[in-house]
């Protein structure tokens, strides 16, 4: 992938790590085999995927002494009041920490590393396996937890990623930009 981009464009300036897997469940609902299988898959995609892609772009970006890396995490990495997201949130918290550590290590090469932490965004990860009625109920519930009273659209996240990848953000690194419509449910527990 990296080699193809370099061959086509002559250089590599931006890497956006935007892949995620979520498996819902809590410690008490998992059978041991399911727990380890699901945790391993989330760890491989949500964290190791970032590491593999960053490792692939480092030779090019360090050689040209510039670049921008944007990792997509989640507000679940901070915490939230959504049941069944503990393990997913753990992988996203690790991605947040990794973002800050990579910014520290790659800063001397003029490579910026930041992350975007979205709230609920209406994508296939939200709609897959749900009926239209279930999706509508989920969207209504999460919109009610947001100061803006709506859930995100992919364009809401893409515009922030484009900013972080641009020269306008050249003095930003190691930052986690929360883009969640003003969700605050992770500040309190309602149960």
Secondary structure by P-SEA (a helix, b strand, c coil): caaaaaaacccccccccccbbbbbbccccccaaaaaaaaaaaaacccaaaaaaaaaaaaaaaaaccbbbbbbbccccccccccccaaaaaaaaaaaaaaaaaaaaaccccbbbbbbbbcccccccccccccaaaaaaaaaaaaaaccccccccaaaaaaaaaaaacccccccccbbbbccccccccccccc
